[in-house]
Every structure is written in C-alpha cells, then in structure tokens.
C-alpha cells in the first residue's frame, strides 16, 4: 500500500512543490495539506496519514504545538511527524523531538532526500539526517542543564542494549549497528525494540534525546 502523507506549511509554494514531488512517487500518496497548525491538527486526526511533514513555524498554531497535539492523541496505527525547518540549529526542532517527532529535515534538502525521509519515517526504522541531528542535539544540550542523573529505567537495560542505545544516539541505522556489533540485523531490531519498550519511548528520536540528556552519550 502507498505511504500516505500530509503536508503542513504556511507557504503555498512549499506545499505544492513537495506535494508534486511526493505524488510523483509510485509508493507515496499525498492525502492533504494545511497552511497552519490548527487546520493541520484537525485534518491529520481526521485523515490519519502515515507521515506528516510539519513546518516548525506557522501561524495560529506552530508546528511544535501541532505535533504535540497529534502525537499526544496516540493514534493507532501511529502517525509519524517529520519536522521541516530552514535552520540547522533550532530549539523548536529539539523540543519537537522530545515530544515524539520522528526527526527533521531542512527545507533546502535535495529532492531525493525528502523522498527518502518520508520512506524512512514511515518505516519507523531510523532517525533522519543523523549527522545534522547529532549536531542539533549536541548544541542544544550543551546550552541546557542536561539531566545527568540516569533514570531508573536505564538500569533495566542489559549491557548490549545500552550499547545499542548509544549507537542509535550516534545516528547509526540498524544495518550499521549490526555491522558494528557483528550481529544479524534482525538481532539489532530485537534489541532496539527492547530498548524502546524498557525506556517507555515512542521511537528512536526520543531515544536519541534521552541518551544525550542522561549522559549515555555526550556532545562532541
């Protein structure tokens, strides 16, 4: 079945351009769009697309608050939110990752990267643009009072699961983690699932934020 996508951006040209690009893919279907966060929330809850492309800054309701409302609805199957921004370092994007957005993408990214981003987020497999995401989180975390006291849940992780969490936070995909640990990719998927379950996390994006905030990995 085609991946269904909803586009929320206050610029009509962005909505039309992204819509045309994604609709041209045989495995992607654009089911709607919105010029502001308020309309986006209403329409996403009604249409329940697989992926929402959400601009960070929009009128009436910004992308962060819109993403929070959508993700707090705990839809089943889950809606994945991919934040769109014109800035490399943006506190709003960091906060969006904390509320459960699956990642973010710069608006000036190449067309093929946008298409790949939608497919990756729909699959729920890997955090997007890992190098940029690491820089974002490292920068913001270094300017905040990070929680260095480990949450009790971390104690429940096995040494291997903690190792997998660290590699997730460093931006590695399941394939890359498997190669790093010399194990099968299916084994990595099992470990990732256990990490998310034990830490009560929605997805890998939240795992990255937690890893930085608790000192499992450090900026740099």
C-alpha positions in Angstrom: 0.0 0.0 0.0 1.1 3.6 -0.7 2.6 5.7 2.1 0.0 8.4 2.9 1.5 11.9 3.5 0.0 15.2 4.8 1.9 18.5 4.3 1.6 21.4 6.8 3.4 24.6 5.8 2.3 28.2 5.6 3.9 28.7 2.2 1.7 27.6 -0.7 4.7 27.1 -3.0 6.3 24.7 -0.5 3.1 22.7 -0.1 2.6 22.5 -3.9 6.2 21.7 -4.6 6.6 19.0 -2.0 3.2 17.6 -3.0 4.1 17.3 -6.6 7.4 15.7 -5.8 6.0 13.1 -3.5 2.9 12.4 -5.6 5.2 11.5 -8.5 6.5 8.5 -6.5 4.6 5.3 -7.1 4.7 4.3 -3.4 3.6 7.7 -1.9 0.2 9.4 -1.9 -0.4 13.0 -0.6 -3.8 13.0 1.1 -4.0 16.6 2.1 -2.3 19.8 3.2 -2.8 22.8 5.6 -1.5 26.4 5.8 -1.4 26.5 9.6 -1.0 24.2 12.6 -4.6 24.4 13.8 -6.0 23.1 10.5 -3.2 20.6 10.3 -4.2 19.0 13.6 -7.9 18.8 12.7 -7.1 17.3 9.3 -4.5 14.8 10.5 -6.7 13.5 13.2 -9.4 13.0 10.5 -7.3 11.6 7.7 -4.7 9.7 9.8 -1.9 9.7 7.3 1.2 7.7 7.8 3.6 10.7 7.7 3.1 14.4 8.4 5.6 16.9 7.0 5.3 19.7 9.6 6.8 23.2 9.3 8.2 24.4 12.5 7.0 28.0 12.3 3.3 28.5 11.2 0.5 30.9 12.1 -2.3 30.3 14.6 -0.6 27.1 16.0 3.1 26.5 15.5 4.5 23.2 14.3 5.7 22.1 17.7 2.4 22.5 19.4 0.6 20.9 16.4 3.0 17.9 16.5 2.5 17.6 20.3 -1.3 17.5 19.9 -1.1 14.9 17.1 1.3 12.7 18.9 -0.5 13.0 22.2 -3.6 11.5 20.5 -1.7 8.2 20.4 -3.3 7.2 17.1 -3.2 3.5 16.1 -1.5 2.9 13.8 0.8 5.8 14.8 1.2 8.9 12.7 4.9 9.8 12.2 5.8 13.5 12.2 8.7 14.9 10.3 9.6 18.5 11.1 10.6 20.9 8.4 12.9 23.8 9.1 15.1 26.3 7.4 17.6 26.3 10.2 20.3 23.8 11.1 20.0 24.6 14.8 16.5 25.3 16.1 15.3 24.9 19.6 11.8 24.2 18.3 13.0 21.2 16.4 14.8 19.9 19.5 11.6 20.3 21.5 9.7 18.5 18.7 12.0 15.5 19.1 11.3 15.5 22.8 7.5 15.3 22.3 7.9 12.4 19.8 8.6 13.7 16.3 10.4 11.2 14.3 13.1 13.6 13.0 13.5 16.7 11.0 14.6 17.8 7.5 16.0 21.1 6.2 13.7 22.6 3.6 16.6 23.1 1.2 17.5 19.4 1.2 17.8 17.6 -2.2 14.6 16.2 -3.6 15.8 12.6 -3.2 16.5 13.2 0.5 12.9 14.3 1.1 11.5 11.2 -0.6 13.9 9.0 1.3 13.0 10.8 4.5 9.3 10.0 4.1 10.0 6.4 3.4 12.4 6.1 6.4 10.0 7.8 8.8 7.0 5.7 7.5 9.0 2.6 8.3 9.9 3.9 11.7 13.4 2.5 11.2 16.0 5.2 11.5 16.4 8.8 12.7 16.7 11.2 9.8 19.8 13.2 8.8 21.8 11.7 11.7 24.8 14.0 11.4 22.7 17.1 11.4 20.5 15.7 14.2 23.5 14.9 16.4 24.8 18.4 15.9 21.4 19.9 16.7 21.0 17.9 19.9 24.6 18.3 21.0 24.4 22.1 20.5 21.1 22.5 22.4 22.0 20.0 25.1 25.3 21.8 25.8 23.4 25.0 26.4 20.9 23.4 28.7 21.1 21.9 32.1 21.1 18.3 31.0 19.7 15.6 33.3 22.9 13.8 34.3 21.2 11.5 36.8 20.2 8.4 35.0 16.5 7.5 35.0 15.7 4.3 36.8 14.8 2.6 33.5 18.3 2.7 32.3 19.3 0.3 35.0 17.0 -2.3 33.3 19.0 -2.3 30.1 21.4 -5.1 29.5 25.0 -4.1 28.6 24.3 -4.9 25.0 21.0 -3.0 25.0 22.8 0.0 26.4 25.4 -0.3 23.7 22.7 -0.3 21.1 21.1 2.8 22.7 24.5 4.6 22.4 24.8 3.6 18.7 21.3 4.7 18.0 22.1 8.1 19.6 25.2 8.4 17.4 23.0 8.2 14.3 23.6 4.6 13.2 20.9 2.7 11.3 20.1 -0.9 12.1 22.3 -2.1 9.3 25.2 -0.1 10.6 24.7 -1.2 14.2 24.7 -4.8 13.0 28.0 -4.3 11.2 29.5 -2.6 14.2 28.4 -5.3 16.7 29.0 -8.2 14.3 25.4 -9.5 14.7 22.5 -10.1 12.4 20.2 -7.1 11.6 17.2 -8.9 13.0 19.1 -9.2 16.3 19.6 -5.5 16.3 15.9 -4.9 15.6 15.1 -7.1 18.6 17.5 -5.1 20.8 16.1 -1.8 19.6 12.5 -2.9 20.4 13.5 -3.9 23.9 15.3 -0.6 24.5 12.3 1.4 23.4 10.0 -0.8 25.5 12.1 -0.7 28.7 12.6 3.1 28.4 8.9 3.7 27.5 9.9 5.6 24.4 7.8 6.1 21.3 10.6 5.8 18.8 14.3 6.2 18.0 14.1 10.0 18.0 13.1 10.0 21.7 15.9 7.5 22.4 18.5 9.9 20.9 17.3 12.8 23.1 17.2 10.6 26.2 20.7 9.3 25.5 22.1 12.9 25.3 20.1 14.2 28.3 21.2 11.4 30.6 24.8 11.3 29.5 24.8 7.9 27.8 26.5 9.8 25.0 28.0 13.3 25.3 28.0 16.2 22.9 31.1 16.3 20.7 
